Amino acid sequence: MPLTVEQQRAVDRIQEQQGDLGRRAIAAELGLSEKQVRNYLEAKKAAQEEHARGPIAPVNVVAWDLETTDFKGDIGRIVIASFYNFGDGTTVTRTALDFDTEAGFVGWVADQYEAADVLVGHNSVSFDKVFLTAVMGRVLPQRILGQRLHWDTYLIARYGWKGGIGYSLENLADHFGLPMQKDKPSKHDWREMINLEPDAVMRLVVRCESDVHITAMLFNRLKPYLHKWKGQA
């Protein structure tokens, strides 16, 4: 039988006054069983140790998007990667031009990916995650991408919300009246970005960051339907 609040306080008082007194002696002095006192003191110690470890860090939820030169990772490469942190509202973006090697850039993308507990993307389960995995197999063959939870706004909209409309990011943003509309670079920008022309790459950075911000806003709008499509690793 667990101790009452008054009995717990009595044990605490004796410990404060006679710190060297053992559990059996405390139990005998209070007319309790040694087991009752032991269980209480062990639970108290565990609670103190848990408190000493500090508060539990919040779940790190990050929206992300990749801009690539192709739809397949065996031919294409990642040119731009952008990550938006829901917790502090910061956006971090890097391009292939920021690194000396493709492996260095891809390693950075994987680090950002694995720093998150949950990745929010639009069609990222079928594309961005798969593309990153494929490219890592080519340039970082010894590294395995860590498993993370994914909340895909395309899948939430299609299988959770079920609005029966087109589920592209552009159409969903327009339908829900989001304040930031999807950016549309020209075909010339895309072609020059593929060739790593610096001006074109920076033009597509605007597109990539726009996408992660719209995806974050779209997720907030679709969040009530998340329980109908619960995400996947």
Order of alpha helices (4+ residues) and beta strands (2+ residues): alpha-alpha-alpha-beta-beta-beta-alpha-beta-alpha-beta-alpha-alpha-alpha-alpha
